[in-house]
């Protein structure tokens, strides 16, 4: 009979290693330096060399943490996709699909309510730099591939990413989130993002529920 894993080995399997935690801390530190430089001189005028020097890194080391300068800004966008998909999967089974999609966006709107300025600065960067807007679009399309199978199962399907109903609903929800984010940015964060998301998604709720 196989020996049961010890509690310590189980924790080691699920807990981030010291190396992973150190890497994550360094990425956060470099991000803070970069956003300060972006705010002072703009995204396009800030070079990788400047960011690396301010963070006490070499150019080569910078690229160990970020593939491109754009990735530094958009890292959270990709991470949010996984978080939103997980939140959608955790919603009550009897909840209406459109409401489940709306509530899954709470993982984005709730933190931004507490940290308005950092989030606002990030979104203004997305609006100001064409290259960032293109990469943002690519990453949010990735959200759809993660969210659609989850919604397809909620709709009674097999969970296929090709379920056209799920694809249509998820794409519509993401478009509502984008419209709400644009309105929130234009208002300089004076109105909570959640309010704009509610307004955008409520406009379609009677059609999709």
Backbone as CSV, one residue per row, in Angstrom:
resi,resn,N_x,N_y,N_z,CA_x,CA_y,CA_z,C_x,C_y,C_z
1,UNK,0.853,-1.200,0.000,0.000,0.000,0.000,0.883,1.243,0.000
2,UNK,0.665,2.183,-0.933,1.515,3.360,-1.010,1.444,4.171,0.272
3,UNK,2.573,4.728,0.628,2.637,5.548,1.832,1.986,6.897,1.586
4,UNK,1.127,7.327,2.503,0.445,8.617,2.357,1.460,9.740,2.459
5,UNK,1.306,10.799,1.630,2.231,11.916,1.694,2.134,12.616,3.040
6,UNK,3.260,13.055,3.522,3.280,13.762,4.801,2.715,15.155,4.627
7,UNK,2.199,15.775,5.715,1.675,17.136,5.615,2.695,18.113,5.060
8,UNK,3.969,17.927,5.428,4.986,18.865,4.953,5.196,18.753,3.458
9,UNK,5.162,17.490,2.929,5.337,17.320,1.489,4.135,17.840,0.734
10,UNK,2.933,17.712,1.323,1.735,18.243,0.681,1.797,19.756,0.593
11,UNK,2.248,20.387,1.699,2.367,21.850,1.671,3.384,22.287,0.644
12,UNK,4.478,21.535,0.517,5.512,21.890,-0.445,4.989,21.820,-1.867
13,UNK,4.026,20.872,-2.093,3.495,20.706,-3.445,2.581,21.839,-3.843
14,UNK,1.915,22.443,-2.879,0.932,23.474,-3.214,1.427,24.883,-2.928
15,UNK,2.459,25.027,-2.100,2.935,26.352,-1.741,3.983,26.824,-2.744
16,UNK,3.977,28.117,-3.073,5.005,28.637,-3.982,6.385,28.455,-3.367
17,UNK,7.348,28.108,-4.197,8.706,27.957,-3.707,9.298,29.326,-3.395
18,UNK,10.414,29.322,-2.664,11.098,30.574,-2.355,11.493,31.287,-3.632
19,UNK,11.933,30.534,-4.612,12.326,31.128,-5.886,11.141,31.804,-6.565
20,UNK,9.985,31.148,-6.535,8.784,31.729,-7.155,8.350,32.993,-6.430
21,UNK,8.424,32.966,-5.080,8.037,34.149,-4.319,9.005,35.303,-4.565
22,UNK,10.282,34.990,-4.663,11.288,36.018,-4.936,11.072,36.620,-6.323
23,UNK,10.759,35.779,-7.282,10.513,36.238,-8.646,9.287,37.154,-8.697
24,UNK,8.232,36.747,-7.992,7.008,37.554,-7.971,7.267,38.910,-7.318
25,UNK,8.046,38.912,-6.232,8.359,40.172,-5.545,9.164,41.083,-6.452
26,UNK,10.111,40.520,-7.202,10.919,41.335,-8.107,10.072,41.919,-9.231
27,UNK,9.148,41.122,-9.753,8.268,41.627,-10.812,7.440,42.807,-10.308
28,UNK,6.949,42.708,-9.075,6.174,43.804,-8.509,7.037,45.050,-8.340
29,UNK,8.267,44.854,-7.884,9.167,45.996,-7.680,9.493,46.686,-8.988
30,UNK,9.779,45.906,-10.019,10.072,46.481,-11.330,8.843,47.203,-11.882
31,UNK,7.660,46.622,-11.665,6.426,47.258,-12.130,6.220,48.623,-11.483
32,UNK,6.485,48.710,-10.192,6.336,49.990,-9.494,7.271,51.043,-10.067
33,UNK,8.512,50.654,-10.325,9.486,51.573,-10.916,9.011,52.016,-12.298
34,UNK,8.563,51.064,-13.092,8.138,51.368,-14.454,6.951,52.327,-14.476
35,UNK,5.962,52.089,-13.638,4.783,52.951,-13.639,5.128,54.368,-13.177
36,UNK,6.095,54.490,-12.288,6.524,55.829,-11.883,7.161,56.549,-13.071
37,UNK,7.995,55.849,-13.825,8.625,56.455,-14.994,7.598,56.767,-16.084
38,UNK,6.641,55.861,-16.269,5.594,56.109,-17.267,4.811,57.376,-16.917
39,UNK,4.506,57.543,-15.630,3.742,58.716,-15.192,4.551,59.992,-15.379
40,UNK,5.864,59.907,-15.205,6.714,61.103,-15.298,6.996,61.504,-16.739
41,UNK,7.206,60.534,-17.624,7.659,60.889,-18.974,6.899,60.211,-20.104
42,UNK,5.879,59.419,-19.764,5.077,58.768,-20.785,5.613,57.386,-21.129
43,UNK,4.720,56.542,-21.647,5.089,55.166,-21.955,6.106,55.092,-23.085
44,UNK,5.822,55.784,-24.191,6.677,55.670,-25.367,8.086,56.203,-25.134
45,UNK,8.228,57.212,-24.270,9.542,57.812,-24.042,10.345,57.088,-22.968
46,UNK,9.729,56.135,-22.316,10.429,55.366,-21.285,10.998,54.107,-21.911
47,UNK,12.283,53.888,-21.744,12.935,52.737,-22.356,13.122,51.602,-21.342
48,UNK,13.315,50.421,-21.889,13.600,49.263,-21.038,14.872,49.510,-20.237
49,UNK,15.865,50.137,-20.878,17.124,50.415,-20.203,16.924,51.319,-18.989
50,UNK,16.050,52.316,-19.120,15.765,53.214,-17.999,15.092,52.463,-16.854
51,UNK,14.121,51.641,-17.199,13.407,50.876,-16.165,14.370,49.955,-15.433
52,UNK,15.189,49.239,-16.205,16.134,48.296,-15.609,17.126,49.016,-14.700
53,UNK,17.647,50.160,-15.167,18.625,50.907,-14.373,18.009,51.401,-13.072
54,UNK,16.783,51.932,-13.144,16.107,52.428,-11.936,15.824,51.299,-10.945
55,UNK,15.597,50.109,-11.477,15.292,48.958,-10.616,16.558,48.227,-10.175
56,UNK,17.706,48.708,-10.645,18.969,48.073,-10.266,19.221,46.762,-10.981
57,UNK,18.694,46.644,-12.210,18.855,45.423,-12.994,19.580,45.726,-14.297
58,UNK,20.111,44.705,-14.908,20.629,44.822,-16.251,19.508,44.587,-17.252
59,UNK,19.736,45.002,-18.491,18.716,44.843,-19.524,18.346,43.370,-19.713
60,UNK,19.346,42.507,-19.716,19.095,41.073,-19.890,18.252,40.516,-18.753
61,UNK,18.542,40.969,-17.536,17.778,40.502,-16.385,16.322,40.952,-16.475
62,UNK,16.099,42.167,-16.963,14.729,42.659,-17.142,13.922,41.678,-17.987
63,UNK,14.524,41.202,-19.076,13.794,40.325,-19.984,13.601,38.922,-19.415
64,UNK,14.212,38.614,-18.284,13.912,37.361,-17.609,12.567,37.440,-16.891
65,UNK,12.149,38.664,-16.588,10.901,38.872,-15.858,9.760,39.294,-16.778
66,UNK,10.079,40.011,-17.845,9.047,40.510,-18.764,9.515,40.313,-20.200
67,UNK,8.619,39.769,-21.043,8.978,39.556,-22.434,9.183,40.849,-23.200
68,UNK,8.342,41.839,-22.917,8.425,43.144,-23.571,8.025,44.220,-22.564
69,UNK,8.228,45.459,-22.952,7.796,46.569,-22.102,6.278,46.572,-21.969
70,UNK,5.576,46.222,-23.045,4.115,46.161,-23.000,3.628,45.107,-22.009
71,UNK,4.336,43.981,-21.965,3.929,42.909,-21.053,3.977,43.355,-19.604
72,UNK,4.867,44.281,-19.302,4.981,44.779,-17.934,3.670,45.437,-17.503
73,UNK,3.072,46.203,-18.407,1.816,46.882,-18.101,0.637,45.911,-18.132
74,UNK,0.668,44.995,-19.081,-0.497,44.148,-19.331,-0.479,42.827,-18.573
75,UNK,0.537,42.628,-17.737,0.636,41.367,-16.997,-0.650,41.065,-16.239
76,UNK,-1.190,42.090,-15.579,-2.391,41.882,-14.780,-3.600,41.544,-15.630
77,UNK,-3.621,42.045,-16.864,-4.760,41.767,-17.727,-4.887,40.262,-17.952
78,UNK,-3.751,39.617,-18.251,-3.772,38.177,-18.443,-4.124,37.430,-17.177
79,UNK,-3.582,37.879,-16.050,-3.870,37.218,-14.774,-5.348,37.323,-14.422
80,UNK,-5.949,38.468,-14.719,-7.361,38.660,-14.418,-8.230,37.659,-15.176
81,UNK,-7.810,37.274,-16.383,-8.594,36.311,-17.149,-8.793,35.013,-16.394
82,UNK,-7.721,34.507,-15.801,-7.814,33.267,-15.014,-8.695,33.486,-13.781
83,UNK,-8.546,34.650,-13.152,-9.324,34.929,-11.941,-10.813,35.058,-12.261
84,UNK,-11.133,35.715,-13.359,-12.534,35.880,-13.756,-13.150,34.526,-14.098
85,UNK,-12.415,33.689,-14.831,-12.932,32.367,-15.190,-13.174,31.529,-13.934
86,UNK,-12.270,31.618,-12.966,-12.447,30.866,-11.716,-13.645,31.386,-10.936
87,UNK,-13.818,32.708,-10.925,-14.965,33.299,-10.227,-16.269,32.884,-10.891
88,UNK,-16.275,32.815,-12.217,-17.465,32.387,-12.947,-17.809,30.939,-12.603
89,UNK,-16.802,30.090,-12.532,-17.032,28.683,-12.206,-17.585,28.509,-10.792
90,UNK,-17.271,29.452,-9.909,-17.687,29.345,-8.509,-19.083,29.918,-8.242
91,UNK,-19.706,30.535,-9.233,-21.024,31.125,-9.022,-22.077,30.022,-8.826
92,UNK,-23.161,30.331,-8.083,-24.209,29.320,-7.843,-24.765,28.743,-9.142
93,UNK,-25.034,27.453,-9.136,-25.470,26.768,-10.351,-26.799,27.294,-10.876
94,UNK,-27.670,27.793,-9.969,-28.991,28.252,-10.399,-29.009,29.737,-10.752
95,UNK,-27.861,30.387,-10.748,-27.808,31.809,-11.075,-27.926,31.988,-12.584
96,UNK,-28.640,33.015,-12.991,-28.790,33.280,-14.421,-27.411,33.527,-15.049
97,UNK,-27.186,33.043,-16.270,-25.872,33.164,-16.895,-25.341,34.607,-16.957
98,UNK,-26.203,35.542,-17.304,-25.746,36.931,-17.442,-25.365,37.514,-16.087
99,UNK,-26.123,37.173,-15.059,-25.795,37.637,-13.720,-24.495,36.993,-13.232
100,UNK,-24.298,35.721,-13.563,-23.051,35.048,-13.187,-21.860,35.723,-13.851
101,UNK,-22.014,36.115,-15.100,-20.939,36.831,-15.792,-20.672,38.170,-15.115
102,UNK,-21.741,38.867,-14.758,-21.549,40.167,-14.095,-20.811,40.006,-12.771
103,UNK,-21.223,39.065,-11.987,-20.605,38.865,-10.674,-19.167,38.361,-10.789
104,UNK,-18.843,37.683,-11.872,-17.467,37.215,-12.045,-16.510,38.391,-12.225
105,UNK,-17.030,39.525,-12.685,-16.193,40.716,-12.857,-15.908,41.428,-11.532
106,UNK,-16.511,40.950,-10.450,-16.237,41.562,-9.140,-14.755,41.462,-8.772
107,UNK,-14.073,40.439,-9.284,-12.654,40.298,-8.956,-11.835,41.435,-9.564
108,UNK,-12.430,42.141,-10.531,-11.768,43.300,-11.127,-12.250,44.590,-10.485
109,UNK,-13.566,44.724,-10.337,-14.112,45.991,-9.853,-13.872,46.228,-8.370
110,UNK,-13.876,45.178,-7.556,-13.709,45.370,-6.112,-12.324,45.901,-5.744
111,UNK,-11.230,45.310,-6.248,-9.909,45.867,-5.915,-9.720,47.284,-6.427
112,UNK,-10.295,47.605,-7.577,-10.111,48.939,-8.128,-10.849,49.994,-7.304
113,UNK,-11.869,49.574,-6.579,-12.577,50.509,-5.706,-11.676,50.940,-4.554
114,UNK,-10.771,50.061,-4.141,-9.864,50.358,-3.031,-8.565,51.006,-3.487
115,UNK,-8.176,50.780,-4.739,-6.922,51.312,-5.264,-7.201,52.021,-6.586
116,UNK,-7.905,53.129,-6.500,-8.357,53.819,-7.701,-7.196,54.336,-8.532
117,UNK,-6.263,55.059,-7.916,-5.237,55.740,-8.690,-4.313,54.791,-9.445
118,UNK,-3.789,53.718,-8.802,-2.952,52.795,-9.573,-3.693,52.166,-10.755
119,UNK,-4.944,51.773,-10.531,-5.725,51.157,-11.609,-6.023,52.173,-12.700
120,UNK,-6.332,53.405,-12.299,-6.633,54.447,-13.269,-5.409,54.764,-14.116
121,UNK,-4.254,54.821,-13.486,-3.011,55.090,-14.217,-2.751,54.006,-15.250
122,UNK,-3.013,52.757,-14.877,-2.804,51.648,-15.796,-3.740,51.748,-16.992
123,UNK,-5.000,52.067,-16.740,-5.959,52.159,-17.838,-5.679,53.358,-18.728
124,UNK,-5.187,54.451,-18.162,-4.826,55.603,-18.976,-3.652,55.272,-19.881
125,UNK,-2.735,54.448,-19.379,-1.635,53.990,-20.222,-2.163,53.191,-21.405
126,UNK,-3.143,52.327,-21.141,-3.728,51.528,-22.212,-4.369,52.409,-23.268
127,UNK,-4.973,53.503,-22.829,-5.654,54.404,-23.759,-4.668,55.254,-24.545
128,UNK,-3.529,55.541,-23.946,-2.575,56.459,-24.570,-1.633,55.786,-25.565
129,UNK,-1.375,54.505,-25.413,-0.398,53.818,-26.252,-1.080,52.807,-27.165
130,UNK,-0.961,53.026,-28.483,-1.615,52.135,-29.447,-1.116,50.702,-29.321
131,UNK,0.177,50.522,-29.100,0.723,49.174,-28.989,0.127,48.454,-27.795
132,UNK,-0.137,49.190,-26.718,-0.737,48.579,-25.541,-2.182,48.195,-25.801
133,UNK,-2.899,49.028,-26.527,-4.293,48.717,-26.830,-4.387,47.440,-27.651
134,UNK,-3.453,47.261,-28.593,-3.455,46.047,-29.409,-3.196,44.822,-28.561
135,UNK,-2.210,44.905,-27.679,-1.902,43.775,-26.819,-3.038,43.501,-25.844
136,UNK,-3.701,44.553,-25.362,-4.833,44.363,-24.455,-5.935,43.585,-25.162
137,UNK,-6.195,43.922,-26.409,-7.230,43.215,-27.169,-6.870,41.740,-27.303
138,UNK,-5.600,41.454,-27.571,-5.169,40.070,-27.697,-5.381,39.309,-26.394
139,UNK,-5.060,39.940,-25.279,-5.177,39.270,-24.000,-6.639,39.065,-23.594
140,UNK,-7.509,40.039,-23.873,-8.915,39.861,-23.513,-9.574,38.800,-24.389
141,UNK,-9.070,38.601,-25.607,-9.573,37.490,-26.409,-9.218,36.164,-25.743
142,UNK,-8.080,36.165,-25.055,-7.709,34.984,-24.282,-8.690,34.731,-23.151
143,UNK,-9.221,35.808,-22.567,-10.253,35.659,-21.527,-11.419,34.852,-22.081
144,UNK,-11.810,35.163,-23.298,-12.983,34.501,-23.869,-12.758,32.994,-23.972
145,UNK,-11.554,32.597,-24.350,-11.277,31.164,-24.471,-11.296,30.471,-23.116
146,UNK,-11.024,31.209,-22.038,-11.067,30.631,-20.695,-12.484,30.610,-20.124
147,UNK,-13.263,31.656,-20.417,-14.584,31.805,-19.824,-15.670,31.033,-20.561
148,UNK,-15.552,30.933,-21.885,-16.615,30.308,-22.679,-16.886,28.860,-22.280
149,UNK,-15.872,28.004,-22.067,-16.182,26.625,-21.657,-16.904,26.552,-20.317
150,UNK,-16.548,27.462,-19.396,-17.201,27.495,-18.089,-18.680,27.841,-18.260
151,UNK,-18.959,28.844,-19.085,-20.348,29.248,-19.294,-21.111,28.191,-20.082
152,UNK,-20.434,27.524,-21.004,-21.096,26.477,-21.795,-21.627,25.378,-20.886
153,UNK,-20.865,24.994,-19.874,-21.338,23.972,-18.924,-22.543,24.491,-18.149
154,UNK,-22.534,25.778,-17.813,-23.676,26.369,-17.098,-24.920,26.359,-17.977
155,UNK,-24.724,26.463,-19.272,-25.841,26.475,-20.211,-26.321,25.069,-20.566
156,UNK,-25.699,24.068,-19.969,-26.122,22.697,-20.211,-25.387,22.018,-21.340
157,UNK,-24.310,22.629,-21.810,-23.538,22.027,-22.883,-22.417,21.156,-22.348
158,UNK,-21.548,20.751,-23.256,-20.455,19.850,-22.896,-19.257,20.583,-22.326
159,UNK,-19.290,21.889,-22.368,-18.140,22.654,-21.900,-17.166,22.968,-23.019
160,UNK,-17.602,22.828,-24.247,-16.738,23.113,-25.385,-16.568,24.616,-25.566
161,UNK,-15.335,25.031,-25.892,-15.074,26.450,-26.144,-15.757,26.908,-27.426
162,UNK,-16.250,25.954,-28.243,-16.888,26.301,-29.515,-18.391,26.518,-29.378
163,UNK,-18.946,26.404,-28.169,-20.377,26.632,-27.965,-20.698,28.074,-28.333
164,UNK,-21.456,28.262,-29.395,-21.679,29.612,-29.918,-22.475,30.476,-28.952
165,UNK,-23.367,29.851,-28.162,-24.128,30.625,-27.186,-23.198,31.210,-26.131
166,UNK,-22.306,30.371,-25.623,-21.365,30.828,-24.611,-20.418,31.871,-25.184
167,UNK,-19.952,31.650,-26.403,-19.051,32.598,-27.045,-19.712,33.971,-27.176
168,UNK,-20.971,33.970,-27.598,-21.682,35.234,-27.795,-21.898,35.973,-26.478
169,UNK,-22.295,35.244,-25.447,-22.549,35.874,-24.150,-21.265,36.406,-23.520
170,UNK,-20.204,35.615,-23.581,-18.939,36.050,-22.984,-18.377,37.252,-23.742
171,UNK,-18.438,37.209,-25.063,-17.941,38.339,-25.855,-18.729,39.604,-25.537
172,UNK,-20.035,39.470,-25.365,-20.868,40.631,-25.039,-20.522,41.180,-23.660
173,UNK,-20.293,40.279,-22.705,-19.954,40.715,-21.347,-18.611,41.441,-21.333
174,UNK,-17.632,40.906,-22.046,-16.316,41.555,-22.103,-16.419,42.918,-22.771
175,UNK,-17.259,43.030,-23.797,-17.463,44.331,-24.452,-18.085,45.331,-23.485
176,UNK,-19.016,44.855,-22.651,-19.605,45.724,-21.629,-18.540,46.185,-20.641
177,UNK,-17.671,45.266,-20.241,-16.590,45.624,-19.320,-15.668,46.654,-19.954
178,UNK,-15.352,46.488,-21.230,-14.490,47.452,-21.924,-15.149,48.827,-21.987
179,UNK,-16.453,48.858,-22.312,-17.171,50.134,-22.377,-17.201,50.802,-21.008
180,UNK,-17.417,50.002,-19.965,-17.452,50.540,-18.606,-16.091,51.078,-18.197
181,UNK,-15.037,50.374,-18.583,-13.685,50.813,-18.240,-13.351,52.131,-18.932
182,UNK,-13.775,52.276,-20.190,-13.557,53.535,-20.917,-14.274,54.683,-20.213
183,UNK,-15.518,54.446,-19.778,-16.289,55.492,-19.084,-15.649,55.838,-17.745
184,UNK,-15.187,54.820,-17.048,-14.534,55.015,-15.747,-13.260,55.830,-15.893
185,UNK,-12.484,55.526,-16.927,-11.243,56.261,-17.175,-11.546,57.709,-17.535
186,UNK,-12.560,57.922,-18.386,-12.931,59.286,-18.785,-13.406,60.111,-17.594
187,UNK,-13.992,59.435,-16.594,-14.476,60.127,-15.392,-13.389,60.251,-14.328
188,UNK,-12.151,59.876,-14.678,-11.019,59.942,-13.745,-11.266,59.159,-12.462
189,UNK,-12.036,58.077,-12.577,-12.241,57.218,-11.423,-13.141,57.795,-10.350
190,UNK,-13.823,58.911,-10.645,-14.665,59.536,-9.617,-15.928,58.730,-9.333
191,UNK,-16.347,57.928,-10.302,-17.475,57.011,-10.105,-16.922,55.594,-10.110
192,UNK,-17.314,54.750,-9.167,-16.771,53.388,-9.117,-16.958,52.640,-10.431
193,UNK,-15.956,51.864,-10.794,-16.034,51.061,-12.010,-17.242,50.136,-11.979
194,UNK,-17.566,49.599,-10.795,-18.698,48.682,-10.677,-20.007,49.321,-11.146
195,UNK,-20.150,50.605,-10.911,-21.371,51.314,-11.329,-21.483,51.306,-12.846
196,UNK,-20.369,51.582,-13.518,-20.389,51.593,-14.985,-20.598,50.192,-15.552
197,UNK,-20.025,49.186,-14.906,-20.230,47.806,-15.368,-21.707,47.425,-15.223
198,UNK,-22.307,47.811,-14.102,-23.743,47.550,-13.900,-24.576,48.213,-14.984
199,UNK,-24.255,49.470,-15.283,-25.016,50.207,-16.293,-24.888,49.551,-17.661
200,UNK,-23.669,49.180,-18.031,-23.443,48.590,-19.349,-24.134,47.238,-19.482
201,UNK,-23.994,46.406,-18.450,-24.573,45.068,-18.551,-26.082,45.077,-18.362
202,UNK,-26.597,46.046,-17.611,-28.049,46.156,-17.448,-28.722,46.513,-18.767
203,UNK,-27.992,47.224,-19.625,-28.558,47.624,-20.913,-28.874,46.405,-21.776
204,UNK,-28.169,45.285,-21.532,-28.398,44.071,-22.319,-29.158,42.993,-21.543
205,UNK,-29.336,43.189,-20.253,-29.867,42.117,-19.413,-31.239,41.621,-19.866
206,UNK,-32.116,42.512,-20.319,-33.447,42.099,-20.719,-33.411,41.261,-21.998
207,UNK,-32.337,41.414,-22.756,-32.237,40.693,-24.013,-31.636,39.303,-23.852
208,UNK,-30.767,39.151,-22.827,-30.024,37.892,-22.726,-30.528,36.971,-21.621
209,UNK,-31.287,37.480,-20.654,-31.759,36.622,-19.550,-33.065,35.922,-19.912
